[in-house]
Amino acid sequence: MRRLYDLAYGRSGDKGNIANLSVIARSPEAYQEIKAKLTAARVKAHLGDLVKGDVVRYEMDNIEALNFVCHAALDGGATRSLRIDSLGKSLAGALLYMVWDE
């Protein structure tokens, strides 16, 4: 069984109630596979109830990466959230744990 982290690295960031998740491919071949299969809908489904709003995908072919902007993903934002991770720093790790294929 492979997980997304076998193909990519990840980074997370935040602004208000929006989380930014970057998925950076480990190789050009991995990028082509990730680009073809990792949709905004798949990201939203994997993160489940953590993301209440839309997920928008941006492709960055020049650095072989995808960026996902997740709206309403931080339970109101850092100053309002009661979550342990109110800044969403662990969301990229949660995304990379996605089962890619079995």
C-alpha positions in Angstrom: 0.0 0.0 0.0 1.3 3.4 -0.9 0.4 6.7 0.7 0.6 10.2 -0.8 3.7 10.9 1.2 5.5 8.3 -0.9 5.1 10.6 -3.8 5.3 14.1 -2.3 6.2 16.5 0.5 3.8 18.9 2.1 3.5 22.3 3.7 0.6 24.1 5.4 -0.2 27.7 6.1 -3.1 29.7 7.2 -4.8 33.1 6.9 -7.9 33.6 9.0 -10.2 30.7 8.5 -8.5 29.5 5.3 -5.8 26.8 5.2 -3.3 26.5 2.4 -1.9 23.0 1.7 1.0 22.5 -0.7 1.8 19.1 -2.2 5.3 19.1 -3.7 6.2 16.1 -5.9 9.3 14.0 -5.2 9.9 13.5 -8.9 8.6 14.6 -12.3 6.9 11.2 -12.7 5.2 11.6 -9.3 4.0 15.0 -10.2 2.3 13.7 -13.3 0.5 11.0 -11.2 -0.5 13.5 -8.5 -1.7 16.1 -11.0 -3.9 13.5 -12.7 -5.4 12.0 -9.5 -5.3 14.5 -6.6 -8.4 16.5 -7.2 -9.9 19.2 -5.0 -12.9 16.9 -4.3 -10.5 14.1 -3.2 -8.7 16.4 -0.8 -12.0 17.6 0.6 -13.3 14.1 1.1 -10.1 13.0 2.8 -10.1 15.9 5.2 -13.7 15.3 6.0 -15.4 17.5 8.6 -12.2 19.6 9.1 -13.0 21.5 5.9 -16.5 23.1 5.9 -16.1 25.2 2.7 -14.8 24.9 -0.8 -11.4 23.5 -1.7 -9.7 25.1 -4.7 -6.7 23.5 -6.5 -3.9 25.5 -8.2 -1.3 23.9 -10.3 2.3 25.1 -10.2 3.9 23.1 -13.0 7.2 25.1 -12.8 7.9 23.6 -9.4 5.9 20.4 -9.8 3.5 21.2 -7.0 -0.2 21.6 -6.3 -1.7 24.1 -3.9 -5.0 23.6 -2.2 -6.9 26.5 -0.7 -9.3 25.1 1.9 -12.0 27.6 2.9 -13.7 27.4 6.4 -11.0 24.9 7.4 -9.8 26.3 10.7 -12.9 26.4 12.9 -13.1 30.2 12.7 -9.3 30.9 12.6 -6.5 31.0 15.2 -8.1 33.5 17.6 -11.5 31.7 17.6 -10.8 28.0 17.2 -10.7 25.6 20.1 -8.8 23.0 18.1 -5.4 21.9 19.3 -4.0 22.9 15.8 -5.8 26.2 15.3 -3.4 27.3 12.5 -3.8 24.1 10.5 -0.1 23.3 10.5 -0.8 19.5 10.7 -3.3 19.5 7.7 -0.5 18.8 5.1 0.6 15.8 7.2 -3.0 14.6 7.4 -3.3 15.0 3.6 0.0 13.2 2.9 -1.3 10.2 5.0 -4.0 9.6 2.3 -4.0 6.1 1.0 -2.9 6.4 -2.6 -3.2 2.9 -3.8 -3.4 -0.5 -2.2 
